[in-house]
Amino acid sequence: MKFRNWFLVVLLFLAAGINAQIKNPVKFKFTVNDLGNNQYEAVLNATMESGWHIYSKDLPEDTGIPTEYKVSGKNIELIGKFTEVGKKHEEFSEAFGGTIVFYSNSAGFKQKFKLKDPTKPADVISEITYQTCDDRVCLAPNTLEFNQKVTPKGATEEATQEKTEAPKDSVKDVETIVADPVKGEVKVAEASKLDPKQLKIATIDFQKPLTDCGTATEKVGENYWTYLFLGFIGGLIALLTPCVFPMIPLTVSFFTKGTKNKAKGKRDALIYGFFILLIFVLLSLPFHLIDGIAGNIFNEISTSVWLNIAFFIIFIFFAGSFFGYYDITLPSSIANKSSKAEEAGGIIGIFFMALTLVIVSFSCTGPILGSLLGSAVTGSANVSMLLTFALAGFGLAWAIVFGLLALFPQALQSLPKSGGWMNTVKVVLGFVELALALKFLSKADLVSKTFLLKRELFIAIWIVIALGLALYLFGLIRFPHDDKKPKISVTRKILGVLGIGFVIYLIQGLMPSERPKLQLLSGILPPLNVSYFHDEKDGILGMHPEHDFFKAIELAKKENKPILIDFTGYGCENCRKMEEFVWSEPDILPILQNDVVLASLYVDDKEELPEDQKTKIDLGDGQVKKVKTIGDRWSLFQQVNFNNNSQPHYVLVTPDGKVINTPVSGYMPKEDFRKFLECGVNYYKTTK
């Protein structure tokens, strides 16, 4: 495990070092199959690197860029429409507010056709337009062209030698730009009809920025450590429940007082703690097996309407258990068998003692573990590892407590006595379960596109739950296992006041605003567009960026400000996440509004270029990329000047076209983005 983790760390640091290179994670192979009876099939197979995906042709509107596959040629006639082959995945997108459909690892695209004249050959031209994304960035939409000659068996020698004309939809009379797919360089072979200054800006050198400050640091394994921490906190909370807390002094005393050899007793107690940790880690093994067998099963779970509804019901069920209306227990036969195995003695006996503790405490720990597992399964791609870290954190909390108390048994005397306060902990967890349950109902609502659970309704229900919690903490609401006359401690009063404060925080989310609120709950609440007050307006967060780099240059010279180039896309999910969750932050938005000229260049803009500005890029291996649209131009502009083709990609440049600091890519924490912005802006202000 240690070697694997260090290996992952090294890989991630290496990945951070090559982040500014042009990415090409999809490889294509084009073949034409003879089906007989003058029928053929043009097949384009795509192979994707791990973690990358391309969208399906069935992608819903207003989300990503659907894949388009076209086959053409002078002597061919299409049969039906093209079809897709491969395992299709569906996943709800918080940024798009809808379900995206995509392929990972591999996909195939097929188009049947026949020869109009079966005695003559045909040049088959296959063209695909697609977009590639991973969990951090999206690459610019790409259009590739493949050519293959089909010669029927009965073709005459004269017909075979006859030249076929170019298809009507091909781009004619343009110079070709040769791209080196290995080095990621794009060179102008001859004087292109596209204005050269729109391809390469002489002053831009991203490898030699004016300053080296503000470079975002890659956070290695951030999600893993987050779930380890959440699991650890969950474990500490579980220790305070009535099922577990009374076991602490009993178990530790058994090891420290149940043997004449005190050193052996403490050693056995530490082994006991280690086995607790091991058992919780072993609980995650089935998820690794499921993930290995079913591949993207967790992704499918996270986007299943019925499974999200099932999670909602399960969490409500957990809440009822915490409120004291019933207990959730494993079959008693399991606990009895584990308890009998303790009699084996030695290391094996200690292991089964730890297993018995885990089993008998399930009525309290089950809902907490279920919450952790549910959030991991529906919230990430690498679910099995997140589950392992979460369960390891849970077990680590127990192992540390039992181990430290075994080493310092005198500390047992300072532990609070069991009592009604433990039931209070359970009831508070019940309210938390109710709040979390709503998240799964919201996801089912969004995936099914019913949009019944609006953002404001979600917030209103949370307000009711938070008010109920506050009233309980102040003693105004009671549950079955509460004392008839509970003593309202100072701690309960403080928590009750915090609950009221949370209600006040939530209320602001009920009011219409041009900027998103409740940023602490981003990713939990329904997206901004699922709202009673939603109204599509031009611009981003009240800003109206330039969409042409050269117009932005002129404006920057006039206003004496640096330019923030935002390479983005209409179908870029991570770009929308940056705008909603990072740009909208109160310490970020003023910088964008007042200190820079924002140039948002959309690499998937479908508006066609004038005929004299269209061109082609030869990628080698029979692949030709057409540059026909404004989006193609800005995509090429990004590659030529910054050796990068991922979105979002941010570059700060001076009005005379010099790169201020190292560009950054992908979705990132606001601290990193603010550091990048402040560095460039402050440098420009002090040197202008």
C-alpha positions as CSV (number, residue, x, y, z in Angstrom):
1,M,0.0,0.0,0.0
2,K,2.8,2.4,0.9
3,F,4.6,1.8,-2.4
4,R,1.5,2.2,-4.3
5,N,0.6,5.5,-2.7
6,W,4.1,6.9,-3.2
7,F,3.9,5.8,-6.8
8,L,0.7,7.7,-7.3
9,V,2.3,10.7,-5.7
10,V,5.2,10.6,-8.2
11,L,2.8,10.2,-11.1
12,L,0.7,13.1,-10.1
13,F,3.8,15.4,-9.7
14,L,5.0,14.3,-13.1
15,A,1.5,15.0,-14.5
16,A,1.7,18.5,-13.0
17,G,5.0,19.1,-14.7
18,I,3.6,18.3,-18.2
19,N,0.3,20.1,-17.7
20,A,1.1,22.8,-20.3
21,Q,1.5,20.3,-23.2
22,I,-1.0,19.6,-25.9
23,K,-3.0,16.6,-24.9
24,N,-4.1,13.9,-27.3
25,P,-5.8,11.2,-25.2
26,V,-7.9,9.7,-28.1
27,K,-6.5,7.5,-30.9
28,F,-8.5,6.6,-33.9
29,K,-8.3,3.7,-36.4
30,F,-10.3,3.8,-39.7
31,T,-11.3,0.7,-41.6
32,V,-13.8,-0.1,-44.4
33,N,-15.4,-3.6,-44.2
34,D,-16.9,-5.3,-47.3
35,L,-20.3,-6.7,-46.3
36,G,-21.0,-8.3,-49.7
37,N,-23.8,-7.5,-52.2
38,N,-22.3,-4.1,-52.8
39,Q,-22.6,-3.0,-49.2
40,Y,-19.8,-1.7,-47.1
41,E,-19.3,-0.4,-43.6
42,A,-17.0,2.5,-42.6
43,V,-15.8,1.9,-39.1
44,L,-14.0,4.4,-37.0
45,N,-12.7,3.0,-33.6
46,A,-11.7,5.3,-30.8
47,T,-9.4,4.3,-28.0
48,M,-9.2,6.7,-25.0
49,E,-6.6,7.0,-22.3
50,S,-7.7,6.1,-18.7
51,G,-9.8,8.8,-17.2
52,W,-10.8,10.5,-20.5
53,H,-14.1,10.2,-22.3
54,I,-15.9,11.4,-25.4
55,Y,-19.5,12.3,-25.6
56,S,-22.2,10.3,-27.4
57,K,-24.3,11.5,-30.3
58,D,-27.3,11.2,-28.0
59,L,-26.0,14.0,-25.7
60,P,-28.9,16.2,-24.4
61,E,-29.1,19.8,-25.6
62,D,-27.3,22.6,-23.7
63,T,-24.7,20.2,-22.2
64,G,-21.5,19.1,-23.9
65,I,-20.6,18.6,-27.6
66,P,-22.3,15.6,-29.1
67,T,-20.2,13.4,-31.4
68,E,-20.9,13.7,-35.1
69,Y,-19.8,11.1,-37.7
70,K,-20.0,11.7,-41.4
71,V,-19.1,9.5,-44.4
72,S,-18.9,11.0,-47.9
73,G,-17.5,10.3,-51.3
74,K,-18.4,10.8,-55.0
75,N,-19.4,7.2,-55.7
76,I,-21.0,6.2,-52.5
77,E,-24.6,6.3,-51.2
78,L,-25.3,6.1,-47.4
79,I,-27.5,3.4,-46.0
80,G,-29.3,4.7,-42.9
81,K,-27.7,6.7,-40.1
82,F,-24.4,6.1,-38.3
83,T,-24.5,4.0,-35.2
84,E,-22.4,3.9,-32.0
85,V,-20.7,0.8,-30.5
86,G,-19.5,0.5,-27.0
87,K,-20.5,0.7,-23.3
88,K,-22.5,3.9,-22.9
89,H,-22.4,5.7,-19.6
90,E,-24.7,8.3,-18.1
91,E,-23.8,10.7,-15.4
92,F,-25.6,13.7,-13.9
93,S,-23.7,16.9,-14.3
94,E,-24.1,19.5,-11.6
95,A,-22.7,22.2,-13.9
96,F,-25.1,21.5,-16.8
97,G,-28.0,20.6,-14.6
98,G,-28.7,17.5,-16.7
99,T,-27.4,14.0,-17.6
100,I,-24.4,13.7,-19.9
101,V,-23.9,10.6,-22.0
102,F,-20.4,9.5,-22.9
103,Y,-18.0,6.6,-23.7
104,S,-14.8,5.8,-21.8
105,N,-11.9,3.5,-22.7
106,S,-13.2,2.7,-26.2
107,A,-16.0,3.5,-28.7
108,G,-16.9,2.7,-32.3
109,F,-18.8,4.6,-35.0
110,K,-20.2,2.8,-38.0
111,Q,-21.9,4.0,-41.2
112,K,-23.1,1.6,-43.9
113,F,-23.0,2.6,-47.6
114,K,-23.0,1.2,-51.1
115,L,-21.3,2.1,-54.3
116,K,-23.5,4.0,-56.8
117,D,-21.5,2.3,-59.6
118,P,-20.2,-1.0,-58.3
119,T,-17.8,-1.2,-61.2
120,K,-15.8,1.8,-60.1
121,P,-13.7,2.5,-57.0
122,A,-14.5,5.2,-54.5
123,D,-12.5,7.4,-52.1
124,V,-14.3,7.1,-48.8
125,I,-13.9,10.2,-46.6
126,S,-14.7,9.7,-42.9
127,E,-15.1,12.8,-40.7
128,I,-15.7,12.9,-37.0
129,T,-16.3,15.9,-34.7
130,Y,-16.0,15.2,-31.0
131,Q,-15.0,16.6,-27.6
132,T,-12.8,14.9,-25.0
133,C,-13.0,15.5,-21.2
134,D,-11.7,14.2,-17.9
135,D,-12.7,15.2,-14.4
136,R,-10.6,18.4,-14.5
137,V,-10.5,19.7,-18.1
138,C,-12.2,19.5,-21.4
139,L,-10.3,19.7,-24.7
140,A,-11.4,21.8,-27.6
141,P,-13.9,20.2,-30.0
142,N,-11.9,18.4,-32.7
143,T,-12.8,17.5,-36.3
144,L,-10.7,14.8,-37.9
145,E,-10.8,13.5,-41.5
146,F,-9.8,10.0,-42.6
147,N,-9.5,8.7,-46.2
148,Q,-9.5,5.2,-47.6
149,K,-10.0,3.9,-51.1
150,V,-12.5,1.1,-51.8
151,T,-11.9,-1.0,-54.9
152,P,-14.7,-3.4,-55.7
153,K,-13.7,-6.8,-57.0
154,G,-15.3,-6.3,-60.4
155,A,-13.8,-2.9,-61.1
156,T,-12.1,-2.4,-64.5
157,E,-8.5,-1.4,-64.7
158,E,-9.5,2.0,-66.3
159,A,-12.0,2.6,-63.5
160,T,-9.4,1.8,-60.9
161,Q,-6.9,4.3,-62.3
162,E,-9.6,7.0,-62.6
163,K,-9.2,9.9,-60.2
164,T,-12.2,10.7,-58.0
165,E,-13.2,14.2,-57.4
166,A,-13.2,15.8,-54.0
167,P,-16.5,15.7,-52.2
168,K,-18.6,18.8,-52.0
169,D,-18.2,19.3,-48.3
170,S,-14.4,19.2,-48.3
171,V,-12.4,22.4,-47.8
172,K,-10.8,23.5,-51.2
173,D,-7.9,25.7,-52.1
174,V,-6.4,26.3,-48.7
175,E,-2.9,26.0,-47.4
176,T,-2.1,23.2,-45.0
177,I,-0.7,23.6,-41.6
178,V,1.4,20.6,-40.5
179,A,1.1,19.5,-36.9
180,D,3.7,17.4,-35.2
181,P,1.5,15.1,-32.9
182,V,4.6,13.9,-31.0
183,K,6.1,17.3,-30.0
184,G,2.7,19.0,-29.9
185,E,3.9,21.8,-32.2
186,V,2.0,23.5,-35.0
187,K,3.9,25.0,-37.7
188,V,2.9,27.2,-40.7
189,A,4.2,25.3,-43.7
190,E,3.5,28.2,-46.2
191,A,2.0,31.6,-46.2
192,S,-1.5,30.8,-45.0
193,K,-4.6,32.7,-46.3
194,L,-5.6,32.9,-42.6
195,D,-4.0,36.1,-41.2
196,P,-0.7,34.9,-39.6
197,K,-1.1,37.2,-36.6
198,Q,-4.2,35.3,-35.7
199,L,-2.2,32.1,-35.5
200,K,1.0,33.1,-33.7
201,I,1.6,36.2,-31.6
202,A,5.3,37.0,-31.8
203,T,5.5,38.5,-28.3
204,I,3.8,35.5,-26.6
205,D,6.2,33.1,-24.9
206,F,4.4,31.2,-22.2
207,Q,7.7,29.4,-21.3
208,K,9.3,32.7,-20.3
209,P,6.7,34.6,-18.2
210,L,7.6,38.0,-16.8
211,T,7.3,36.7,-13.3
212,D,7.1,33.2,-11.7
213,C,4.7,34.0,-8.9
214,G,1.1,32.7,-8.6
215,T,1.7,29.2,-9.9
216,A,-1.0,26.9,-8.6
217,T,0.3,23.9,-6.7
218,E,-1.1,20.5,-7.6
219,K,-2.9,19.0,-4.6
220,V,-2.0,15.4,-4.6
221,G,-4.7,13.0,-3.4
222,E,-6.8,15.8,-2.0
223,N,-10.1,13.8,-2.2
224,Y,-8.5,10.7,-0.5
225,W,-7.3,12.7,2.5
226,T,-10.6,14.5,2.7
227,Y,-12.5,11.2,3.0
228,L,-9.9,9.9,5.4
229,F,-10.6,13.0,7.6
230,L,-14.4,12.6,7.2
231,G,-14.1,9.0,8.1
232,F,-12.0,9.9,11.2
233,I,-14.6,12.5,12.3
234,G,-17.3,9.9,11.8
235,G,-15.5,7.4,13.9
236,L,-15.0,9.9,16.7
237,I,-18.8,10.7,16.6
238,A,-19.7,7.0,16.6
239,L,-17.6,6.6,19.8
240,L,-19.9,9.0,21.6
241,T,-23.0,6.9,20.8
242,P,-24.7,4.6,23.4
243,C,-23.7,1.5,21.5
244,V,-20.0,2.2,21.6
245,F,-19.1,4.6,24.4
246,P,-19.8,2.2,27.3
247,M,-17.6,-0.4,25.6
248,I,-14.5,1.8,25.9
249,P,-13.7,1.5,29.6
250,L,-14.9,-2.1,29.8
251,T,-12.6,-3.2,26.9
252,V,-9.6,-1.2,27.9
253,S,-9.9,-2.4,31.5
254,F,-10.1,-6.0,30.4
255,F,-6.7,-5.7,28.7
256,T,-4.9,-3.6,31.3
257,K,-6.4,-5.4,34.4
258,G,-7.2,-8.8,33.2
259,T,-3.6,-10.1,33.1
260,K,-0.7,-10.1,35.6
261,N,1.6,-9.0,32.8
262,K,0.8,-5.3,32.4
263,A,3.1,-4.9,29.4
264,K,1.4,-7.8,27.6
265,G,-2.0,-6.4,28.4
266,K,-1.1,-3.0,26.8
267,R,0.4,-4.8,23.8
268,D,-2.7,-6.9,23.3
269,A,-4.8,-3.7,23.6
270,L,-2.8,-2.1,20.9
271,I,-3.2,-5.2,18.7
272,Y,-6.9,-5.0,19.4
273,G,-6.9,-1.4,18.1
274,F,-5.0,-2.5,15.0
275,F,-7.5,-5.2,14.3
276,I,-10.4,-2.7,14.6
277,L,-8.6,-0.6,11.9
278,L,-8.0,-3.7,9.7
279,I,-11.6,-4.9,9.9
280,F,-12.9,-1.5,8.7
281,V,-10.4,-1.5,5.9
282,L,-11.4,-5.0,4.9
283,L,-15.0,-3.9,4.7
284,S,-14.1,-1.9,1.6
285,L,-12.6,-4.9,-0.3
286,P,-16.0,-5.9,-1.9
287,F,-16.3,-2.5,-3.4
288,H,-12.9,-2.9,-5.1
289,L,-14.1,-6.2,-6.5
290,I,-17.3,-4.7,-7.8
291,D,-15.5,-1.8,-9.3
292,G,-13.0,-4.2,-11.0
293,I,-15.8,-6.4,-12.4
294,A,-18.3,-3.8,-13.4
295,G,-16.0,-1.0,-14.3
296,N,-18.1,2.1,-14.2
297,I,-20.8,0.7,-11.9
298,F,-20.5,3.4,-9.3
299,N,-20.9,6.0,-11.9
300,E,-24.1,4.3,-13.0
301,I,-25.3,4.1,-9.4
302,S,-24.7,7.9,-8.9
303,T,-26.9,8.7,-11.9
304,S,-29.7,6.1,-11.4
305,V,-33.0,7.8,-10.5
306,W,-34.3,4.7,-8.6
307,L,-31.1,4.1,-6.7
308,N,-30.9,7.7,-5.6
309,I,-34.5,7.4,-4.4
310,A,-33.5,4.2,-2.6
311,F,-30.7,6.1,-0.9
312,F,-33.1,8.8,0.1
313,I,-35.4,6.2,1.7
314,I,-32.5,4.5,3.4
315,F,-31.3,7.7,4.9
316,I,-34.8,8.5,6.2
317,F,-34.7,5.0,7.7
318,F,-31.4,5.7,9.4
319,A,-32.8,9.0,10.8
320,G,-35.7,7.1,12.4
321,S,-33.3,4.7,14.1
322,F,-31.2,7.6,15.5
323,F,-34.4,9.3,16.7
324,G,-35.1,6.1,18.7
325,Y,-38.2,4.7,17.0
326,Y,-36.4,1.4,16.2
327,D,-33.0,-0.2,16.2
328,I,-31.0,-1.4,13.2
329,T,-29.1,-4.6,14.1
330,L,-27.4,-7.4,12.3
331,P,-28.7,-10.9,12.9
332,S,-27.8,-12.1,16.5
333,S,-26.4,-15.3,15.1
334,I,-23.5,-13.4,13.5
335,A,-22.6,-11.7,16.8
336,N,-22.9,-15.1,18.7
337,K,-20.6,-16.8,16.3
338,S,-18.0,-14.0,16.5
339,S,-18.3,-14.0,20.3
340,K,-17.7,-17.7,20.6
341,A,-14.6,-17.4,18.4
342,E,-13.1,-15.1,21.0
343,E,-12.5,-18.2,23.1
344,A,-9.7,-19.3,20.8
345,G,-7.3,-17.0,22.7
346,G,-4.1,-15.4,21.5
347,I,-4.0,-13.2,18.4
348,I,-7.0,-14.9,16.8
349,G,-9.1,-14.3,19.9
350,I,-8.2,-10.6,19.9
351,F,-9.2,-10.4,16.3
352,F,-12.7,-11.8,17.0
353,M,-13.0,-9.5,20.0
354,A,-12.5,-6.6,17.6
355,L,-15.0,-8.1,15.1
356,T,-17.6,-8.6,17.9
357,L,-17.3,-4.9,18.8
358,V,-17.8,-3.9,15.2
359,I,-20.9,-6.1,14.9
360,V,-22.7,-5.3,18.1
361,S,-22.2,-1.6,17.6
362,F,-23.7,-1.7,14.2
363,S,-27.0,-0.2,15.3
364,C,-25.2,3.1,16.0
365,T,-22.3,2.9,13.5
366,G,-24.3,1.6,10.5
367,P,-26.1,4.8,9.7
368,I,-22.9,6.8,10.1
369,L,-21.0,4.4,7.8
370,G,-23.9,4.4,5.4
371,S,-23.7,8.2,5.1
372,L,-20.0,8.1,4.3
373,L,-20.5,5.3,1.8
374,G,-23.5,6.9,0.1
375,S,-21.7,10.2,-0.3
376,A,-18.6,8.5,-1.8
377,V,-20.6,6.3,-4.2
378,T,-22.6,9.2,-5.6
379,G,-19.8,11.8,-5.6
380,S,-16.7,10.6,-7.3
381,A,-15.2,8.5,-10.1
382,N,-12.6,6.5,-8.1
383,V,-15.2,5.3,-5.5
384,S,-13.5,2.2,-4.3
385,M,-10.4,4.0,-3.1
386,L,-12.4,6.8,-1.5
387,L,-14.4,4.1,0.4
388,T,-11.2,2.5,1.6
389,F,-9.9,5.8,2.9
390,A,-13.2,6.7,4.5
391,L,-13.4,3.3,6.3
392,A,-9.7,3.5,7.2
393,G,-10.3,6.9,8.8
394,F,-13.3,5.5,10.7
395,G,-11.3,2.6,12.1
396,L,-8.3,4.8,12.8
397,A,-10.3,6.9,15.2
398,W,-11.4,3.9,17.2
399,A,-7.9,2.4,17.1
400,I,-6.3,5.6,18.4
401,V,-8.8,6.0,21.2
402,F,-8.5,2.3,22.4
403,G,-4.7,2.3,21.9
404,L,-4.1,5.6,23.8
405,L,-6.4,4.6,26.7
406,A,-4.6,1.2,26.9
407,L,-1.2,3.0,27.2
408,F,-2.6,5.6,29.6
409,P,-5.4,3.7,31.5
410,Q,-5.5,6.5,34.2
411,A,-7.2,8.6,31.5
412,L,-10.3,6.4,31.8
413,Q,-11.2,8.2,35.0
414,S,-11.5,11.5,33.1
415,L,-14.0,10.1,30.6
416,P,-17.6,11.4,31.1
417,K,-20.1,8.9,32.5
418,S,-22.7,7.3,30.2
419,G,-26.0,9.1,30.3
420,G,-28.6,11.0,28.4
421,W,-26.1,13.1,26.6
422,M,-25.3,10.1,24.3
423,N,-28.9,9.9,23.2
424,T,-28.7,13.6,22.4
425,V,-25.7,12.8,20.1
426,K,-27.8,10.1,18.3
427,V,-30.8,12.5,17.8
428,V,-28.6,15.2,16.4
429,L,-27.2,12.7,13.9
430,G,-30.8,11.8,13.0
431,F,-31.4,15.4,11.9
432,V,-28.1,15.3,9.9
433,E,-29.4,12.1,8.2
434,L,-32.6,13.9,7.2
435,A,-30.7,16.8,5.7
436,L,-28.4,14.4,3.8
437,A,-31.3,12.3,2.5
438,L,-32.6,15.3,0.7
439,K,-29.4,15.4,-1.5
440,F,-30.2,12.1,-3.0
441,L,-33.8,13.1,-3.7
442,S,-32.5,16.2,-5.4
443,K,-30.2,14.2,-7.6
444,A,-33.0,11.8,-8.6
445,D,-35.1,14.9,-9.4
446,L,-32.4,16.4,-11.5
447,V,-31.5,13.3,-13.4
448,S,-35.1,12.6,-14.3
449,K,-35.5,16.2,-15.4
450,T,-38.7,16.6,-13.4
451,F,-37.1,19.7,-11.6
452,L,-39.7,19.6,-8.9
453,L,-37.3,20.1,-6.0
454,K,-36.2,23.6,-6.8
455,R,-33.1,25.2,-5.1
456,E,-35.4,27.4,-2.9
457,L,-37.6,24.5,-1.9
458,F,-34.5,22.5,-1.0
459,I,-33.2,25.3,1.2
460,A,-36.7,25.8,2.8
461,I,-36.7,22.1,3.8
462,W,-33.2,22.4,5.3
463,I,-34.4,25.5,7.2
464,V,-37.2,23.4,8.7
465,I,-34.8,20.6,9.6
466,A,-32.3,23.1,11.2
467,L,-35.1,24.7,13.2
468,G,-36.3,21.3,14.4
469,L,-32.7,20.6,15.5
470,A,-32.5,23.9,17.4
471,L,-35.8,23.3,19.1
472,Y,-34.7,19.9,20.2
473,L,-31.4,21.2,21.6
474,F,-33.3,23.8,23.6
475,G,-35.6,21.0,25.0
476,L,-38.8,22.0,23.2
477,I,-39.0,18.7,21.3
478,R,-38.4,15.2,22.7
479,F,-37.9,11.8,21.2
480,P,-38.6,8.3,22.7
481,H,-35.4,7.7,24.6
482,D,-35.0,11.3,25.9
483,D,-35.4,12.0,29.6
484,K,-38.8,13.3,30.6
485,K,-37.1,16.4,32.1
486,P,-33.9,16.7,30.2
487,K,-31.2,19.0,31.5
488,I,-30.3,21.6,28.9
489,S,-26.5,21.8,29.2
490,V,-24.4,24.8,28.1
491,T,-23.1,22.6,25.2
492,R,-26.7,22.0,24.0
493,K,-27.5,25.7,24.2
494,I,-24.4,26.6,22.2
495,L,-25.3,24.1,19.5
496,G,-28.8,25.4,19.5
497,V,-27.6,28.9,18.9
498,L,-25.4,27.6,16.1
499,G,-28.4,25.9,14.6
500,I,-30.3,29.2,14.6
501,G,-27.3,30.8,13.0
502,F,-27.3,28.2,10.2
503,V,-31.0,29.0,9.6
504,I,-30.2,32.7,9.2
505,Y,-27.4,31.7,6.8
506,L,-29.8,29.6,4.7
507,I,-32.5,32.3,4.5
508,Q,-30.3,34.4,2.2
509,G,-30.5,31.5,-0.4
510,L,-34.3,32.1,-0.6
511,M,-33.8,35.6,-2.0
512,P,-33.2,36.2,-5.7
513,S,-29.7,37.5,-6.5
514,E,-27.5,38.1,-9.6
515,R,-24.7,36.3,-7.9
516,P,-24.8,32.8,-6.4
517,K,-25.0,32.5,-2.6
518,L,-24.5,29.8,0.0
519,Q,-21.1,28.9,-1.5
520,L,-20.4,26.6,1.5
521,L,-23.1,24.3,0.1
522,S,-22.0,24.3,-3.5
523,G,-22.4,20.8,-4.9
524,I,-25.1,19.9,-2.3
525,L,-27.8,22.3,-3.3
526,P,-29.5,22.0,-6.7
527,P,-27.7,24.1,-9.4
528,L,-28.5,27.8,-9.9
529,N,-30.6,27.2,-13.0
530,V,-33.0,24.9,-11.1
531,S,-34.7,27.8,-9.4
532,Y,-38.0,29.7,-9.2
533,F,-36.1,32.9,-10.0
534,H,-33.9,31.6,-12.8
535,D,-33.7,33.9,-15.7
536,E,-31.1,33.4,-18.5
537,K,-29.2,36.7,-19.1
538,D,-26.4,37.5,-21.3
539,G,-23.0,37.7,-19.8
540,I,-21.2,35.9,-16.9
541,L,-22.0,37.0,-13.3
542,G,-23.0,40.4,-14.7
543,M,-19.9,40.7,-16.8
544,H,-19.8,40.9,-20.6
545,P,-16.4,39.6,-21.7
546,E,-14.8,40.1,-25.1
547,H,-14.9,37.1,-27.4
548,D,-12.2,38.2,-29.7
549,F,-8.6,38.4,-28.5
550,F,-7.7,41.3,-30.7
551,K,-10.6,43.4,-29.6
552,A,-9.6,42.6,-26.0
553,I,-6.0,43.9,-26.8
554,E,-7.4,47.2,-28.0
555,L,-9.6,47.6,-24.9
556,A,-6.7,46.7,-22.6
557,K,-4.6,49.4,-24.2
558,K,-7.3,51.9,-23.8
559,E,-8.0,51.0,-20.1
560,N,-4.4,50.1,-19.3
561,K,-5.2,46.7,-17.8
562,P,-3.9,43.2,-18.3
563,I,-5.9,40.7,-20.3
564,L,-7.2,37.5,-18.7
565,I,-7.5,35.0,-21.6
566,D,-10.2,32.5,-20.7
567,F,-10.0,29.6,-23.1
568,T,-13.5,28.1,-22.6
569,G,-16.3,26.3,-24.3
570,Y,-20.1,26.3,-24.3
571,G,-20.0,22.6,-23.6
572,C,-17.2,22.7,-21.0
573,E,-18.5,21.4,-17.7
574,N,-15.4,22.4,-15.7
575,C,-15.6,25.9,-17.2
576,R,-19.1,26.3,-15.8
577,K,-18.0,25.0,-12.4
578,M,-15.2,27.6,-12.3
579,E,-17.6,30.4,-13.1
580,E,-20.2,29.3,-10.6
581,F,-18.1,28.1,-7.7
582,V,-14.8,30.1,-8.1
583,W,-15.4,33.3,-10.1
584,S,-18.4,34.2,-8.0
585,E,-16.4,34.3,-4.8
586,P,-16.4,37.7,-3.2
587,D,-12.6,37.9,-3.2
588,I,-12.4,36.8,-6.9
589,L,-15.2,38.5,-8.7
590,P,-14.1,42.2,-8.0
591,I,-10.7,41.3,-9.6
592,L,-12.4,40.0,-12.8
593,Q,-14.8,43.0,-12.9
594,N,-12.3,45.8,-12.2
595,D,-8.7,44.8,-12.7
596,V,-8.5,42.8,-15.9
597,V,-10.0,42.8,-19.4
598,L,-11.7,39.4,-19.7
599,A,-11.4,37.7,-23.0
600,S,-13.5,34.5,-23.1
601,L,-12.5,32.6,-26.3
602,Y,-14.9,29.8,-27.0
603,V,-13.2,26.9,-28.7
604,D,-16.5,25.3,-29.6
605,D,-18.1,28.3,-31.3
606,K,-19.8,26.9,-34.4
607,E,-20.0,30.1,-36.5
608,E,-18.2,29.6,-39.7
609,L,-15.1,31.5,-40.7
610,P,-14.9,33.4,-44.1
611,E,-13.8,31.1,-46.9
612,D,-10.4,32.7,-47.2
613,Q,-9.6,32.0,-43.6
614,K,-10.5,28.2,-43.6
615,T,-7.6,25.8,-43.5
616,K,-6.5,22.3,-42.7
617,I,-4.1,20.7,-40.2
618,D,-2.3,17.5,-41.2
619,L,-1.9,15.5,-38.0
620,G,-0.2,12.6,-39.7
621,D,-1.3,8.9,-40.0
622,G,-4.0,10.0,-42.5
623,Q,-5.7,12.3,-40.0
624,V,-6.6,15.8,-41.2
625,K,-8.2,18.4,-38.9
626,K,-10.4,21.1,-40.6
627,V,-10.4,24.6,-39.3
628,K,-13.7,26.0,-40.5
629,T,-15.2,27.8,-37.5
630,I,-14.4,30.5,-35.0
631,G,-14.1,27.8,-32.4
632,D,-11.5,26.0,-34.6
633,R,-9.6,29.3,-34.9
634,W,-9.4,29.9,-31.1
635,S,-8.5,26.3,-30.5
636,L,-5.6,26.6,-33.0
637,F,-4.7,30.0,-31.5
638,Q,-4.4,28.3,-28.1
639,Q,-2.3,25.4,-29.3
640,V,0.1,27.6,-31.4
641,N,0.7,30.2,-28.7
642,F,0.4,28.2,-25.5
643,N,1.1,24.6,-26.5
644,N,-2.2,23.6,-24.7
645,N,-5.6,22.4,-25.8
646,S,-7.5,21.9,-22.5
647,Q,-10.3,24.0,-21.1
648,P,-10.6,25.9,-18.9
649,H,-7.1,27.4,-19.5
650,Y,-6.3,30.8,-18.1
651,V,-3.5,33.2,-19.3
652,L,-2.7,36.7,-18.1
653,V,-1.0,38.9,-20.7
654,T,-0.1,42.5,-21.0
655,P,-1.7,44.8,-23.6
656,D,1.4,44.3,-25.8
657,G,1.0,40.6,-25.7
658,K,3.6,39.4,-23.1
659,V,2.7,36.5,-20.7
660,I,2.8,37.8,-17.2
661,N,2.9,34.6,-15.1
662,T,2.6,30.9,-15.7
663,P,-0.8,29.9,-17.2
664,V,-3.1,27.6,-15.2
665,S,-5.6,24.9,-16.4
666,G,-8.5,23.0,-15.1
667,Y,-10.9,23.4,-12.2
668,M,-9.0,24.5,-9.2
669,P,-9.6,25.8,-5.6
670,K,-10.4,29.5,-5.3
671,E,-7.2,30.0,-3.3
672,D,-5.0,28.9,-6.3
673,F,-7.0,30.9,-8.8
674,R,-6.9,34.0,-6.6
675,K,-3.1,33.6,-6.1
676,F,-2.7,33.4,-9.9
677,L,-4.9,36.5,-10.5
678,E,-3.4,38.6,-7.7
679,C,0.2,37.8,-8.8
680,G,-0.4,38.9,-12.4
681,V,-2.5,42.0,-11.6
682,N,-0.1,43.2,-8.9
683,Y,2.9,42.7,-11.1
684,Y,1.3,44.6,-13.9
685,K,0.3,47.5,-11.6
686,T,3.8,47.9,-10.2
687,T,5.5,47.8,-13.6
688,K,3.2,49.6,-16.0
